[in-house]
Amino acid sequence: MSLEAIWIAIGFLGQGLFFGRWIIQWVASERSAKSKVPTAFWYMSLIGGLITLAYAIYRRDPVFIAGQSVGAVVYVRNLVLIYRAAASPSTPLAPPPSNG
């Protein structure tokens, strides 16, 4: 197998993972009967995006590189926000003020 064929396979793997995230999001939304973005969506976005970024770098495509680089920052940020929310203790709601 040539180096070119390996990189094409890597590119398709990245795109496949990137597409698969939409299936995960769709199934999660259908199961809950409302729009839902599960954590797996962000992991697949990050992994698929990074693999696709590697392919774009190999291809030396500046447009593709810029798009995938910015996307990776967004995916990591969403995962950080998810884990911060999960790690913080839930604060109980304060009772409403009394009128009298």
Long-range contacts (C-beta under 8 A, 24 or more apart in sequence): 7-55, 7-58, 7-59, 10-51, 10-54, 10-55, 10-58, 11-51, 11-52, 11-55, 11-59, 13-51, 14-48, 14-49, 14-50, 14-51, 14-52, 14-53, 14-54, 14-55, 15-48, 15-52, 16-48, 17-44, 17-47, 17-48, 17-51, 18-44, 18-45, 18-48, 18-49, 18-52, 19-48, 20-44, 20-48, 21-45, 21-48, 39-79, 39-82, 42-75, 42-78, 42-79, 42-82, 43-79, 45-71, 45-75, 46-72, 46-75, 46-76, 46-79, 49-75
